[in-house]
């Protein structure tokens, strides 16, 4: 049965769109993840077969061939409406001419990964953890991809991960206790290749736990098979960060895939990117974080969009991100409130960005504001010689004293 939703739907329901634009596909074929990969939408002709493209989109597709490839799985393509180029799902995966625009702030490598790469494919920026770039391919390609310089095979660089050299580096650096697998997306590997990769890392005694950063459960939920989950469960403690930006991405199939991972004992966190006209409003983000909790996924990060080349049309203000966090904190369960971060340009790492809850702080007290705007004083108890007044509520004029 085909279930479609209105383009104006708020995305609060878990909906199946299968088989959508592929009406003659049998369920057993549709649910084959390898069929999904082989039948991705990758050309202008395929897009025009199903969508009414805008001039900006058509030009974007023609010009995107040397920046970041076009590829959208049938599952995810079914979320794209035929006639609305401003749709939040469409804006994430269909190229637009704005990708060739230049901004004085744009960077090829905004997170400074290349300068923190001691061996090809291994990024060691933080003291006790590394990022392991195991492939340059994904199930589908996000138009704001931080690694568009190396991902998809058409960017300005190529990823040449040297696996054995990376393993030797990890073996000799005993301070590394945490390895994050990313790329590209490791979950497009075969079961056997994933098992061998995780087993090799597990053989390094000082590595305490493993993480996988992936968008496969959202782009390609058919990949999350019971067999894959059994392999992942062999290598605990193993954590997974998924990437959902809009509540409509959380379909019935995605919910089932995420629950399957959770049932395999894998803690799940979500990393969203704040994107212009995609999720840069409170109601959309609140719906998203509530749906994530229903899928047993903890909202973990909201990223300010990196200063990647060609992404200026998708970036929004930092003030908007702070406004969203302000609208979540105290107004819904704490489990639903992610940390808003900026990955400091040039390789400074993640910096948390919070609303101004601390109004004043010295060696005697800290003055704080709660989600309602009420102001309170708490004693700085580290100073044994200070006599503190009882905690009390302040009037608003304290803000301006």
Secondary structure, DSSP 8 states (H G I E B T S, - for coil): ------TT--S-S-----STT-TT--HHHHT-HHHHHHT-B-SHHHHHHH----HHHHHHHHHGGGTS---B-HHHHTTS-SS-TT-HHHHHHS--GGGG---TT-BSSTT--GGG-SBTTEEEEETTEEEEE--S--SS--TT-TTTTTGGG-SSS-----HHHHHHHHHH-TT--EEEEESS-GGGS-HHHHHHHHHHHHTSTT--EEEEEESHHHH-GGG--HHHHHHHHTT-SEEEEE---SGGG--HHHHHHHHHHHHTT-EEEEEEEE-TTTT-SHHHHHHHHHHHHHTT-EEEEEEE---BTT-GGG---HHHHHHHHHHHBTTB-GGG--EEEEEETTTTEEEE-----EEEE-SSEEEEE-TTS-EEEEE-TT-TT-------EE-GGGGG-
